[in-house]
Amino acid sequence: MSYYVYAISSLERNYIYVGLTSNFLQRFWSHQSGLNKTTKPPILSEVFMEIKML
């Protein structure tokens, strides 16, 4: 099974959120829809993703 390590860098705040998931698209949309308090919109952000086989 593949896992994805990703980072969401806030353009408005001074932080970077790092996560790990096996379903990147589902996880990305959970961040964008406000289901995650830390990355709740409206936050302008950049997303970086690195694919790792674990």
C-alpha positions as a printed NumPy array, in Angstrom:
array([[  0.   ,   0.   ,   0.   ],
       [  1.271,   3.491,  -0.834],
       [  1.304,   6.287,   1.686],
       [  1.575,   9.987,   0.968],
       [  3.508,  12.495,   3.036],
       [  2.244,  16.004,   2.417],
       [  2.745,  19.52 ,   3.751],
       [  0.309,  22.416,   3.658],
       [  2.121,  25.726,   3.93 ],
       [ -0.073,  28.635,   4.991],
       [  0.37 ,  31.842,   2.99 ],
       [ -1.396,  33.845,   5.741],
       [ -0.018,  32.272,   8.934],
       [  3.488,  31.239,   9.86 ],
       [  3.129,  27.453,   9.957],
       [  3.432,  24.294,   7.915],
       [  1.064,  21.365,   8.501],
       [  2.58 ,  17.945,   7.738],
       [  0.428,  14.847,   7.327],
       [  0.512,  11.204,   6.281],
       [ -2.319,   9.391,   4.495],
       [ -3.054,   6.447,   2.233],
       [ -5.72 ,   8.441,   0.344],
       [ -4.351,  11.863,  -0.544],
       [ -7.381,  13.192,  -2.449],
       [ -9.803,  12.342,   0.355],
       [ -7.469,  13.861,   2.942],
       [ -6.906,  17.014,   0.862],
       [-10.639,  17.611,   0.536],
       [-11.144,  17.074,   4.266],
       [ -8.657,  19.905,   4.85 ],
       [-10.281,  22.157,   2.248],
       [-13.847,  21.551,   3.463],
       [-13.062,  22.692,   7.008],
       [-13.185,  19.288,   8.696],
       [ -9.707,  19.874,  10.14 ],
       [ -9.489,  22.727,  12.654],
       [ -5.799,  23.461,  12.005],
       [ -6.228,  23.983,   8.252],
       [ -9.797,  25.27 ,   8.271],
       [-10.493,  27.694,   5.392],
       [-10.329,  30.458,   4.419],
       [ -6.569,  30.004,   4.538],
       [ -4.572,  30.593,   1.39 ],
       [ -2.093,  27.766,   1.194],
       [  0.353,  25.859,  -0.938],
       [  0.367,  22.053,  -0.903],
       [  3.488,  19.957,  -1.309],
       [  3.328,  16.198,  -1.676],
       [  5.955,  13.482,  -1.707],
       [  5.002,   9.884,  -2.481],
       [  6.589,   7.233,  -0.274],
       [  6.169,   3.486,  -0.461],
       [  6.091,   2.195,   3.115]])
